[in-house]
Amino acid sequence: MSKAEATSARPDHIPVLLNEVVKALGPKEGGNYVDGTFGAGGYTTALLKTAECVVWAIDRDPETLARGEVLAKLFPGRLHLVQGRFGDMAELLSDQDVKAVDGIALDLGVSSMQIEDRSRGFSFLRDGPLDMRMERSGRSAADIVNTMSEKELADIILTYGEERHARRVARAIVEARQDRPFSRTLRLADVIRAEVRRSHDGIDPATRTFQALRILVNDELGELERGLQSAERLLRPGGILAVVSFHSLEDRIVKTFLKARSGMASRPSRHAPASLSPAQNVATFTALSRRPITPRDAETTKNPRARSARLRIAERTSAPCLTAVTGGLA
């Protein structure tokens, strides 16, 4: 369940696992930190209040960064707002003459502010244009549901939404768009709800399909893979990477990356010499917890959107960056 799938109608943004993330990063005086998913600035604010450090806040949504200018004025010279994707953070900071940082925080998914803004089209609870584009550019969710074939839609909904009724939903979408193209969020949600029953845990039937469309529109999984590789390049030895994910697809990518980069990836054969698989034996990260950190009951009671959150933390070693060697995830 992603941040976009929260059923809470709160207009305020509550950073998930905030204390755990800040504790993991351990901000220190004079340190440089990256908030790769600035959003409402929750992690950024906490880092800046904890120590006299510098935060480079990245967000792909220009409207989000515009609101961040108010916060920047409260921390003159210490908060730098950067528009772009966190997958490009190494290049973005290099342009600012920053070659290495002490910590990176990534809070994946879509922010509460984006969900609450019905004009963005992320919510299946509020009517708005069927958009879902974080950057307000490129292909929208409406473009996808109105043009893709039934099979393509079913594959996307199954793969990115993990919706077991994907084929039924795709068929209903294709049939409904023959009457008129989709342009509004609630019409799409209603079509989905007519095909899928509400689950026993109360999750809205439209949740998984909307998640799938949002992930595809914004290439969220590809962005995460690029972001992890970029973090490997940017963190100095001893630097900390903290990633909060909200559904199994994201968490699986983070887990797989850290396992490979911690030198724990399995070799094809136990008899194969280690020298035949350098990317699997040189540890560029040390995982700081074997299992993901999850919110306490008190946090999930206060903030239901935190229920599915998973935090994974790793420390950068002094080993050379493997991204340049392997050209991608090991």
Steps between C-alpha positions, in 0.01 A plus 500: 500500500654828393461851630238557234290222646447655841140518611561782743350831392739713702614810310824522701810305410649275767848366417511123542766347726643849547689433824645177364621664179661795680663271756640282223645794307647650819530857369816676615623856491641590160363185337335484160175304463257427219124480533436342164122521529441840661119497494371702795851529642451285810835322493680813382365708788592236758854471368552876500366531855713214631838636394662799327518304176417565135215325320462466125128445445405346166153469352374446146180695567555875436193591707644320803830686476322832462334441837839406642631853451332599827696234686824600326467852640491357854837329444699744286806345341415156639209384287548475124198409285578307183244412234553162342476128560681331784623244249721778366614629839869436439492711185272764654733552795810483283361802319503672840864391560391245759687174441416304815244511782460351847148367473207449263133457586243371251128495585346322204161542336279805474463765770188577700488846345483352152226261607297780658526716188218360288632682192798261499281193448673266748199433722220254438302665781481848347389584149758663279670471163651157441858627496747362762806669347740619769674734259190612309660379179499185289235230472211521747294224659214592264728445201580151628148379578362643175760364260657180631368162399311282744797265535744786561273649765454163669875439509565845649229467765621152594871585505498847658178476699520131596127489431385140461189615312712690247350341190147565616584865575675547166205355312259733683717803422517418130124446484424824685729714286311393188210704633724802565869548588601522864585848622407502872627300797166409656361352180798267476473413869131419462568270204760314707276476805230339289740217421696452824359450847635693797754284682456380857752760622291781354739607224313673218470278189648778286818515707717253309401615151566864587835399647591316180412796280690744720812282501494471122428868436795607715733204438529467877674163509755600237555823691562303820760280333679804361476671838666213683785496251533877526512477880784250474696752294421798721541372856841536659643207703297477819207679341151368570221409259147486645213392275134491601282293266126442505435187297668171422623598153704790639626310802606205286715726281667660803555164669648344186731796440633507855546124506704514180698805609570349841680210334226256593370419152517127434740365238370272222689212661654454842807366319544818293800702617421842641725665240253403227231724647659823628172693520368236741798506733604865533279661765421863430236503776458342839137434590434633850199279565413156369130577492324821404402737779124541531289762681391448859133463585487854635608641163259294292214596731582867455583468131332205320702561184806376690365147534675360194824698535834318499832667576829350386831653606852441372843654548732576208835325515826625352480255207493648148156562356372190321251685283775609264624140487173316451304770319194433713358297784706195582 
